[in-house]
Amino acid sequence: MASTIDQNGNSMDQYATGVKGIGDLKGTWKDAEDNELSMNPVSIGSVDSVLRHSFDIEPNGKFSLYYYIIAGSSYEDIAEISKEITLAYMTKLTRRTTNYWELWSSKVSPNLDYETNALFRRSLFIVKSHANSLGSIAASCDSDILKFSHDGYYYMWPRDGSIAAYALSIAGHSQTARKFFSLSTSLISSEGYMQHKYNMDGTMASSWLPHIMNGKEIYPIQQDETALLIYVLWEYFKKYNDIGFTAPFYEDLVIKAAEFMTEFVDENGLPRESFDLWEERYGIHAYTVSTTFAALKAAANFADVFGDQDLSKKYSSAADLMAKAFEEKFYSDEFGRYARAIINGKPDFTVDSALSSIVLFGMKDPKNSRVLSTMEAIMEKLWVNGTGGIARYENDNYMRIKEDSNITGNPWIITTLWMARYYTRVGDMERAWSLIEWVKSHRQKSGILSEHINPYTGEPHSVSPLVWSNAEFIIALLEYSSYSQNQGS
């Protein structure tokens, strides 16, 4: 049910329902252009509606009006709730809700300028609003992507969910993270890996990752999704020291995933082939290696906590061997930087922003000369001409506006924030802040951050909000604030 109530207790005075997107029908808003509505009470199919609420107001005057929606499981539920709607009730509800969220969003603050702190809180709201009572965290509830792919982002990717849970956790909001971990324990496969994505009720969702390639059966997974879950669970434990909550996950989640990751390796100790985080290529990817390294170190730390020294040594040794093999197989003296992947046995030296993961997940020292040259290549090759911002990788064609050799790809929010986090780690706070400022300048007026940006207009492109974008903004601000304070002390 949708309706209105104003400061005088009056409600809407006209309405119309209609059909949109079928033939030449554009929607009921066309009926509103003359300020008179048809009063058509019902439509079927692709339905929309418009309400009219009329009142008089003096020039420069103020007038209060509530527009509200009631959701219920039956017509009777909605009818019963609607009896409670009065001006006093709406005022009380607004005040109570405002007070709750003011307190909720102020647990942790990056202690930066007013505008940045406000955007930080807005990102917290956005991430939280995409989490349901089961523990699922949707990647995005925006419907614009339907025009492009006839499907949405209304799913839970373990990667996006893990990063969102991490962002909320470090911002002082452990409850959502706890529900996410609890749900994930029931979702992990018997072999110890997370599926590509899930519906919001926890059932396995449709996927475009194949089970067969070149006539051979493969795992239809992105291993980083499994790895990130274990890494984030450890980060949660480090912050809250919540042994009572974490203990039940040790065998059912941590050991199960860690055993899979230690077995799912090639002869060099690198992760076996899976799909990359961009869901495009099948191979051994730097991002996968970095996150798996971090996850195995996290599993080793958990094993230490629970007194399993043999397992701790096993997982830590596997992580160290993985880092050693990465150095040997991914670095090139000829290119002077790391490859983004090994595909069909050959290194791929396409410059990719996901290489920042070798620092962000602790596998490499941010001031290592090989790391520095790799990060410099990202800034040089992926900074987008015109609007600025960091593209995903060289010649990225995803949702490209048009063919243009001067534009290497659309600038993404998360990739730009990755580089901000990298510069924070090397102590270049000026460059880190400039990238954060770029992200702030490309938000919507509401404070929402999209997936990526139109490189010609600077406008949001693709789904908006993207939970991952807002989660990375939370993480980047808290890291920047923490490093700034440490430098000052």
C-alpha positions in Angstrom: 0.0 0.0 0.0 1.2 3.5 -0.9 -0.3 6.7 0.4 0.4 10.1 2.0 -0.4 12.1 5.0 0.4 15.8 5.7 0.7 18.1 8.7 -3.1 18.8 8.6 -3.9 15.0 8.6 -5.0 15.1 4.9 -4.1 12.3 2.4 -3.8 12.0 -1.3 -6.6 13.3 -3.5 -6.0 11.7 -6.9 -4.4 8.5 -8.2 -3.9 6.5 -11.4 -2.5 3.1 -12.2 -1.3 2.2 -15.7 1.1 0.2 -17.8 4.7 1.1 -18.8 7.2 -0.4 -21.2 4.7 -2.1 -23.5 4.3 -0.8 -27.0 4.2 3.0 -26.9 3.1 3.1 -23.3 5.7 5.0 -21.3 4.2 4.9 -17.9 1.5 6.6 -15.8 3.7 9.6 -15.1 2.6 10.8 -18.6 -0.9 11.1 -17.0 0.5 13.4 -14.4 1.9 16.0 -16.8 -1.3 18.1 -16.7 -1.6 17.7 -12.9 -4.9 15.8 -13.3 -4.9 12.0 -12.8 -7.3 9.5 -14.5 -8.4 7.8 -11.2 -8.0 4.4 -13.0 -8.0 2.0 -10.1 -6.3 -1.1 -11.5 -4.0 -2.4 -14.3 -2.3 -5.6 -15.2 1.1 -6.5 -16.5 4.0 -4.0 -16.3 2.1 -1.8 -13.8 3.1 1.6 -12.3 1.2 4.2 -10.4 1.1 7.9 -9.5 -0.5 9.7 -6.5 -1.4 13.4 -6.2 -1.4 15.2 -2.9 -2.7 18.8 -3.0 -2.1 21.6 -0.5 -1.7 25.4 -0.4 1.5 27.0 0.7 2.6 30.6 1.1 5.8 31.9 -0.8 8.9 30.9 1.2 6.6 28.8 3.5 7.2 25.3 4.8 4.9 22.3 4.7 5.4 18.8 6.0 4.2 15.8 4.0 4.9 12.1 4.5 4.8 9.6 1.6 4.8 6.0 2.9 4.7 2.4 1.7 3.3 -0.4 3.8 4.5 -3.9 3.1 2.8 -7.0 4.4 2.3 -10.7 3.7 -1.4 -10.3 3.1 -4.0 -7.7 2.2 -5.4 -8.1 5.7 -2.0 -7.3 7.3 -1.7 -4.1 5.3 -5.3 -3.0 6.0 -4.7 -3.5 9.7 -1.4 -1.6 9.7 -2.9 1.3 7.8 -5.4 2.0 10.7 -2.4 3.1 12.8 -1.2 5.7 10.3 -1.7 9.2 11.8 0.5 12.3 11.7 1.6 11.7 15.3 2.5 8.1 14.5 4.5 9.1 11.5 6.3 11.8 13.5 7.2 9.3 16.2 8.3 6.7 13.8 10.6 9.2 11.9 12.1 10.4 15.2 12.7 6.9 16.5 14.2 5.7 13.2 16.4 8.8 12.9 17.8 8.3 16.5 18.5 4.6 15.9 20.5 5.1 12.7 22.3 8.2 14.1 23.6 6.0 16.9 24.2 3.0 14.7 26.3 4.9 12.1 28.4 6.7 14.7 30.1 3.6 16.3 33.3 4.2 14.3 34.3 7.4 12.4 37.3 8.0 10.1 37.7 11.4 11.8 38.1 13.2 8.6 36.2 16.3 7.3 32.5 16.6 7.7 31.6 15.8 4.1 33.8 12.7 4.0 32.4 11.5 7.4 28.9 11.9 6.0 29.7 9.9 2.9 31.2 7.2 5.1 28.0 6.9 7.1 26.0 6.9 3.9 28.1 4.0 2.6 27.4 2.1 5.9 23.7 2.6 5.4 23.9 1.3 1.8 25.9 -1.8 2.6 23.7 -2.6 5.6 20.5 -2.1 3.6 21.6 -4.9 1.2 21.8 -7.5 4.0 18.9 -9.7 4.9 18.0 -11.4 8.1 19.5 -14.7 6.9 23.0 -13.2 6.5 22.9 -12.8 2.7 24.4 -9.6 1.3 23.2 -8.6 -2.2 25.7 -7.2 -4.7 23.1 -4.6 -5.7 19.4 -4.1 -5.8 19.5 -1.7 -8.8 17.4 -2.7 -11.8 19.1 -0.6 -14.5 21.4 -3.6 -15.4 18.3 -5.4 -16.7 18.5 -3.3 -19.8 22.0 -4.6 -20.5 21.8 -8.3 -19.5 18.2 -9.1 -18.7 19.3 -10.1 -15.2 20.3 -8.2 -12.1 22.9 -8.2 -9.4 20.3 -9.4 -6.8 22.5 -12.3 -5.7 25.1 -12.9 -3.1 28.6 -13.4 -4.4 30.8 -14.7 -1.6 33.5 -12.2 -2.7 31.2 -9.2 -2.5 29.6 -10.5 0.6 32.9 -11.1 2.4 34.2 -7.6 1.5 30.9 -6.1 2.7 31.0 -8.1 5.9 34.6 -7.0 6.5 33.8 -3.3 5.9 30.9 -3.4 8.4 33.0 -5.4 10.9 35.9 -2.9 11.0 33.3 -0.1 11.3 32.0 -1.7 14.5 29.0 -3.5 13.1 29.6 -7.2 13.9 26.1 -8.4 13.8 25.8 -8.5 10.0 29.2 -10.1 9.7 28.2 -12.8 12.2 25.1 -13.7 10.2 27.1 -13.8 7.0 29.6 -16.2 8.5 26.8 -18.4 9.9 25.1 -18.6 6.6 28.3 -19.3 4.7 29.0 -22.3 6.9 25.8 -23.9 5.6 26.6 -22.9 2.0 30.2 -24.2 1.6 30.4 -27.4 -0.4 31.3 -30.8 1.0 34.7 -30.4 -0.7 35.4 -27.1 0.9 34.7 -24.4 -1.7 32.1 -21.7 -2.2 29.9 -21.7 -5.3 30.0 -18.8 -7.8 26.9 -17.0 -6.4 23.8 -17.7 -4.3 20.2 -16.5 -4.3 19.3 -14.3 -1.3 17.6 -17.2 0.4 20.9 -19.2 0.4 20.1 -21.5 -2.5 22.6 -21.9 -5.3 22.0 -19.3 -8.1 22.4 -19.6 -11.8 26.0 -19.2 -13.1 27.8 -18.6 -16.3 30.9 -20.5 -15.1 31.0 -23.8 -17.0 31.5 -27.3 -15.5 33.3 -28.5 -18.7 36.1 -26.9 -20.7 37.8 -28.5 -23.6 36.0 -31.7 -22.9 37.2 -31.9 -19.4 35.3 -31.5 -16.1 36.4 -28.5 -14.1 35.4 -26.8 -10.9 33.0 -23.9 -11.8 34.5 -21.6 -9.2 36.5 -18.5 -8.5 38.8 -19.6 -5.7 39.2 -16.1 -4.4 35.6 -16.3 -3.2 36.4 -19.2 -0.9 39.7 -17.6 0.2 38.2 -14.2 1.1 35.7 -15.8 3.4 38.4 -17.3 5.6 40.6 -14.2 5.5 37.6 -12.0 6.6 36.6 -14.4 9.3 40.1 -14.1 10.8 40.1 -10.3 10.6 36.8 -10.4 12.4 38.3 -12.6 15.1 41.3 -10.3 15.4 39.1 -7.3 16.0 36.6 -8.8 18.4 38.4 -11.8 20.0 35.1 -13.5 19.9 36.1 -17.1 20.6 32.7 -18.2 21.6 31.2 -17.2 18.3 34.1 -18.2 16.1 34.8 -21.7 17.6 32.0 -23.5 15.9 33.3 -22.4 12.5 36.8 -23.8 13.0 36.2 -27.3 11.7 33.1 -26.8 9.6 34.4 -23.7 7.7 38.1 -22.9 8.3 39.6 -26.4 8.2 37.2 -27.5 5.4 38.2 -24.6 3.2 41.9 -24.7 4.1 42.1 -28.4 3.3 40.6 -27.7 -0.1 43.0 -24.8 -0.8 46.1 -26.9 0.2 45.0 -29.7 -2.1 43.7 -27.6 -5.0 47.3 -26.7 -6.1 49.6 -27.5 -9.0 53.1 -29.0 -8.9 54.5 -25.6 -8.0 52.2 -25.0 -5.1 50.1 -22.4 -6.9 46.3 -22.6 -6.9 45.1 -24.7 -9.7 43.2 -23.0 -12.5 39.9 -21.3 -11.7 38.1 -18.2 -13.0 39.3 -14.7 -12.2 37.6 -12.2 -10.1 36.3 -10.4 -13.2 34.6 -13.7 -14.2 36.2 -13.7 -17.7 39.3 -15.8 -17.8 40.3 -19.3 -16.7 43.8 -19.7 -15.3 46.0 -19.0 -12.3 45.5 -15.3 -11.3 47.5 -13.0 -9.2 44.3 -12.0 -7.3 43.6 -15.6 -6.6 47.1 -16.3 -5.4 47.1 -13.3 -3.1 43.8 -14.0 -1.5 44.6 -17.7 -1.1 47.9 -16.8 0.5 46.1 -14.6 3.0 43.4 -17.2 3.6 46.0 -20.0 4.4 47.8 -17.6 6.7 44.5 -16.9 8.4 43.8 -20.6 8.7 47.2 -21.2 10.2 46.5 -18.4 12.8 43.2 -20.1 13.7 45.0 -23.4 14.1 47.4 -21.7 16.5 44.5 -20.4 18.5 42.9 -23.8 18.8 46.2 -25.6 19.5 46.6 -27.5 16.2 50.3 -26.9 15.6 50.5 -29.5 12.9 47.7 -27.9 10.9 49.2 -24.4 11.5 52.5 -25.5 10.1 50.8 -27.2 7.1 48.8 -24.1 6.1 51.6 -21.6 6.7 54.0 -23.7 4.7 51.5 -24.0 1.9 51.1 -20.2 1.9 54.9 -19.6 1.9 55.4 -22.1 -1.0 52.6 -20.3 -2.9 54.3 -16.9 -2.4 57.6 -18.3 -3.5 56.1 -19.9 -6.6 54.3 -16.6 -7.4 57.7 -14.8 -7.4 59.3 -17.3 -9.7 56.4 -17.7 -12.1 54.8 -14.3 -12.3 57.7 -11.8 -12.3 59.4 -10.9 -15.5 62.8 -9.1 -15.7 61.9 -8.2 -19.3 58.7 -6.4 -18.3 60.0 -5.3 -14.9 56.7 -6.2 -13.3 54.3 -9.1 -12.3 51.9 -10.8 -14.7 48.3 -10.7 -13.9 47.8 -14.4 -14.6 49.2 -17.6 -16.1 46.8 -18.9 -18.8 47.4 -22.1 -20.6 50.9 -22.2 -19.1 51.8 -18.7 -20.4 52.1 -15.5 -18.3 49.7 -12.7 -19.2 51.3 -9.3 -18.7 48.2 -7.2 -19.4 48.3 -4.5 -16.8 45.5 -5.2 -14.4 44.4 -3.3 -11.3 43.8 -6.5 -9.5 47.6 -6.8 -9.1 47.2 -4.4 -6.2 46.0 -7.4 -4.3 49.6 -8.6 -3.8 49.9 -5.7 -1.3 46.4 -5.4 0.0 46.3 -9.0 1.2 49.8 -9.0 2.6 51.7 -11.3 0.3 54.2 -8.6 -0.8 55.9 -5.7 0.9 54.3 -2.5 -0.6 57.8 -0.9 -0.8 59.4 -3.8 -2.7 61.0 -2.6 -5.9 59.1 -5.1 -8.0 55.9 -4.1 -6.4 56.6 -0.4 -7.0 57.2 -1.0 -10.7 54.0 -3.0 -11.0 51.9 -0.3 -9.2 53.5 2.4 -11.3 52.4 0.5 -14.5 48.9 0.4 -13.1 48.8 4.2 -12.7 50.5 4.8 -16.0 48.5 2.4 -18.2 45.1 2.4 -16.4 44.5 6.0 -15.5 41.6 7.0 -17.8 42.1 10.0 -20.0 39.6 12.8 -19.4 37.5 11.8 -16.4 40.4 10.1 -14.5 40.0 7.1 -12.3 41.5 3.6 -12.7 40.2 1.1 -15.3 40.1 -2.6 -14.5 42.7 -3.6 -17.0 44.1 -2.6 -20.4 41.6 -2.5 -23.2 38.6 -3.5 -21.0 35.5 -3.8 -23.2 32.9 -4.4 -20.5 30.0 -2.0 -21.0 32.2 0.2 -23.2 30.6 3.3 -24.4 32.3 3.2 -27.8 35.5 2.1 -29.5 38.2 4.7 -28.6 41.9 3.9 -28.6 42.4 6.8 -26.1 40.2 5.2 -23.5 41.6 2.0 -22.0 38.3 1.2 -20.2 35.7 2.6 -18.0 37.1 3.9 -14.6 35.9 1.8 -11.7 35.3 2.9 -8.1 36.8 -0.2 -6.5 40.0 -0.2 -8.6 40.6 3.5 -7.8 40.1 2.8 -4.1 42.5 -0.2 -4.3 45.2 2.2 -5.5 44.3 4.7 -2.7 44.8 1.9 -0.2 48.1 1.0 -1.8 49.4 4.6 -1.6 48.2 4.7 2.0 50.4 1.7 2.8 53.5 3.3 1.3 52.8 6.5 3.2 52.0 8.6 0.2 49.0 10.2 1.8 48.7 13.0 -0.7 48.2 10.6 -3.7 45.9 8.3 -1.6 43.7 11.3 -0.7 43.6 12.5 -4.3 42.2 9.1 -5.4 39.6 9.2 -2.5 38.6 12.7 -3.6 38.2 11.4 -7.2 35.7 8.8 -5.9 33.9 11.4 -3.8 33.6 13.7 -6.8 31.9 10.9 -8.8 29.3 9.9 -6.4 25.6 10.6 -7.0 24.0 13.5 -5.2 22.5 10.9 -2.8 26.1 9.8 -1.9 25.6 6.5 -3.7 28.6 4.9 -5.5 28.1 3.1 -8.8 30.0 0.2 -10.2 31.9 2.3 -12.7 31.9 5.7 -14.5 31.1 6.9 -18.0 34.6 8.0 -19.2 33.2 10.8 -21.3 30.6 12.4 -19.0 31.8 11.3 -15.6 28.3 10.1 -14.8 27.6 6.8 -12.9 27.5 3.7 -15.2 26.1 0.3 -14.6 24.5 -0.7 -11.3 24.2 2.0 -8.6 24.7 1.4 -5.8 27.2 -1.4 -6.0 27.7 -2.7 -2.5 31.4 -3.5 -3.2 32.1 0.1 -4.2 30.6 1.4 -1.0 32.3 -1.3 1.1 35.7 -0.4 -0.4 35.1 3.3 0.4 34.5 2.4 4.0 37.7 0.3 4.1 39.8 2.9 2.3 38.7 5.7 4.6 39.3 3.8 7.8 42.8 2.7 6.6 43.6 6.2 5.5 42.5 7.6 8.9 44.5 4.9 10.8 47.7 5.4 8.9 47.4 9.2 9.1 47.0 9.0 12.9 50.0 6.7 13.2 52.2 9.0 11.1 51.1 11.9 13.3 52.1 10.0 16.4 
